[in-house]
Amino acid sequence: MVKYLLLIYGDEQIWEAGSAEDRKEIEAGHAAFVAAAGDAVLAGHELLPTATAMSLRGSVAGRPAPTDGPFLESKEVLGGYYVVEAPDLDAAIKLAERLPELTVAHSGVEIRPINEPG
């Protein structure tokens, strides 16, 4: 089995502008995803808004330089993730297709295999 990271991206302003009903619908979608995926889900969390993020960048002096926020200024931001286990990429794609963010135009999911030593 291979581990995959499912990175959930979307427009943070649209997420924040959503109603309580929108939020409940997304949460129900994630509960359905976890139930359908079963033991394939190893971990997953929603991330707090980018205003709470801190980034470290390398510098010529060799000391990390901290900055507020994510590395890139962009409309789409990382909002959450899952670590899943699947036999292959096709199976990981089938799992990711169940994520509720893929039902709206402002969101997307990146699927990345995890490189495990050994």
Secondary structure, 3 states (H helix, E strand, C coil): CEEEEEEEEEEHHHHHHCCHHHHHHHHHHHHHHHHHHHHHEEEEEECCCHHHCEEEECCCCCCCEEEECCCCCCCEEEEEEEEEEECCHHHHHHHHCCCHHHHCCCEEEEEEECCCCC
